[in-house]
Amino acid sequence: MYRWVLVKLYELTNIWKSSWLQQKRTVSNLSMGGIDMNPYQNKNEYEILNAPSNVFSKSNNYSRYPLANNPNQPLQNTNYKNWINMCQKNQQYGENLETFASADTIAGVSAGVIVVGTMLGAFAAPITAGLIISFGTLLPIFWKPGEDPKTVWQAFLKIGNRPFSSPVDQALIDLLSNKARSLESQFNDFQRYFDIWNNNKTPGNAGEVLRRFSSLDADIIRELEQLKGNYYITVLPGYAQVANWHLNLLRIAAFYYDQWASSSNLSIQSIYPEDYINDLQTCLTNCAIESGNKISSKYYKCVLKCRINEYINYCSKTYQEGLNILKNSSGLKWNEYNTYRREMTLNVLDLIAVFPNYDPDKYLISTKSQLTREIYTDALIDAFANAHFNINDIENSLTRPPGLVTWINRLDFYTGMFTKSVPGLTANGINYSFTNGNSNDSPIYGYRLSDDSSTPIQIPRNQYVYNMLITYLRDSPSVIQKIEFNLNNQQTRTYDTGLTLAPTYQSTINLSLPGKDRSFPPKFNNYTHFLSYVKTAPGDERPSSSRARNICFGWMHFSVNDYDVLAGGYNTISNKIITQIPAVKASSISTESQVIQGPGHTGGNLIKLGTRMELDVVFERLLANNYGIRIRYASKGINSLRVDGFWLSVKTVDTEATFTDLNLANLKYENFKYLDINPTIYKDNILAQPINKLYLENLTSTPGNILIIDKIEFIPATQSVLDYTEKQSLEKLQKAVNNLFIN
């Protein structure tokens, strides 16, 4: 039937075109701007370029728990609804609140973390047409019963205000909280009438939900524009949350608007009388043209894509502005810098990393996403290093440069004897594996003495360190006595220097992330992050005679753990939903290739593909009838990409040129495109081995060309995917025919 329609469309083209040329069509230019407010011309009155260093309390940071916050992974062994219930039923901020270095922001961090986990779960759960998640599920995260309704929003502002020395104005707290509360009431009202209509689709009920949608859409656009005013950096965590609400609302309209107003003949100008900001003008005007200058589901699907682009780019840019201001502050300590970076990652960057999943053209069916970024808890840093080492020195000595995702097999800790026969930690090493790859040994981090003894800490395969108990010399956190590693198999591994001190001369801290139910320390069955990196560095300029060592711990989001026990490997491909595998979960890359830092909105780092990379995947049994492969990439110039593997036919495809800026840190959302690969899948070959290799090869040698790989997506050929693909093909042909008329 579809093919017959396509043929008929072509046959009618000349007739339509002849008729068309006799007419003069005019398309009104819509005035779609926003509130007259330029956030980059209105100077933030908090913006002090040489802010004092006392952004945080400078009392003994190590007598409290160094905050290392927690996005949540609801998919592993956890039912989506159970995950939501667990988070909302026990939305506490931890019994040991005083142990957090950022106790004044934990309410906001916890809310942000739950939202990210909730959205990851919602996108991966069975999708009912346009409804990703009910507002009745999403909104209560921000207002805990019996709690001051401003608590979470005040914490959001404190997180966003870290680049500045001034305290957050109470007037600003009231403003943001009141705006959010007003929108919450409207969202709840919309959800109530949407549910009524969804259960009884009468014209009267459709009219009620339409009126509430139209009012709410206009109000949320206005409020988001106002949040781009003077305090735009400070309010960014709150802005990102409200933007997520708006995308969820637009996704609903993209599917259902035609059912609410199937006979509507309203012009878009009558719905949106105000001007939009310039960045959206072209995109939204094109939406109007494509939809025939009428409000419709098609129009809102286009608007949704425009807003995804806008919100991702705005949040990324604003976060980077705040980070740069903070980094240039006078007297800044590394832990202060790291705290802002960590909290903003958990509240803003993790959230916008899943915004692309709202696009119904790309993600019609459920989608499993992964966050591969690595965050660091506050480092245990010697007082000398804090006073004399600059931020860049500490950053380079305690964190790792961009690299492939690794899994810890063994930690090696070295102990040396110092003055008066006192032992101390001198260095560490890591035995690790790339995803489904062979084991490797890291360099020795720190300063190892010739007669140091070694203590190996074995981490069994598919077991993870979710909590550590660290004992150190009182008031000297860089002098470590003992580290106890809690594993999710309920076992404990211990590194012990052998130094025994009276309790009055030692301090102990738990180093981990709160559990899914806000518990701290987390339990073996509810942790949200696992240990992914450990690095030691000298704490002063006398490493051969001083016990002082700085040490830092990196943590990875649990969504990255998709281990298949039967196959004995990671990168498990679902037979029912879209599976996104980040490129940095490759098992190997060629020497000409390079892992580069992500721009902030991709959920992790990227691969600059020089020649070749290998991705090892595991297919969930039973296999789907077929699989499509889609690659998210960015390309400077046109590059030729070859996809190969024992289980699929060889395919070579050309990219588009998507960017020109040589600074890859400036990659924007629109610089990433998708390549659809439709190889022949050899299912017998898949079944013949537990782990299957996929090779990506850049065949282009043109000087100056660059090919960036973000993720590889595997799309099972379900019936809904096949039907939607046919529909899209028809729509593309119709668009091509229309372009013939216009041209």
Secondary structure, DSSP 4 states (H G I P E B T S, - for coil): -HHHHHHHHHHHHHHHHHHHHTS----PPP-----S--TTTS--TT--TT--STTS--S-GGGSB----------TT--HHHHHHHHHHT----TTGGGBTTTTTHHHHHHHHHHHHHHHHHHHSPPBTTBSS-HHHHGGGGS-TTS-TTHHHHHHHHHHTTTSSSPPPHHHHHHHHHHHHHHHHHHHHHHHHHHHHHHS--HHHHHHHHHHHHHHHHHHHHHHHHTTSTTTTTTHHHHHHHHHHHHHHHHHHHHHHHHHSTT---BHHHH--SPPPHHHHHHHHHHHHHTTTB-SHHHHHHHHHHHHHHHHHHHHHHHHHHHHHHHTSTT--HHHHHHHHHHHIIIIIHHHTTGGGG-TTT-SS-EE-----EEEPPPB--HHHHHHS-HHHHHHHHSPPS---EEEEEEEEEEEE-GGG-EEEEEEEEEEEETTS-EEEPPPEE---TT-EEEEEE--TT--EEEEEEEEETTEEEEEEEEEEEETTS-EEEEE------GGGEEEEEEE---TTS-SSPPTTT--EEEEEEEEEESSS-TTT---EEEEEEEEEGGG---BTTTTBS-EEPSSSEEEEEGGG-SEE-TT-EEE---SSSSS-EEE-SSEEEEEEEEPSSPPS-EEEEEEEEEES--EEEEEETTEEEEEEEPPP----S-GGG--GGG-EEEEE-PPB-HHHHHT-SSEEEEEEE----TT-EEEEEEEEEEE--HHHHHHHHHHHHHHHHHHHHHHHH-
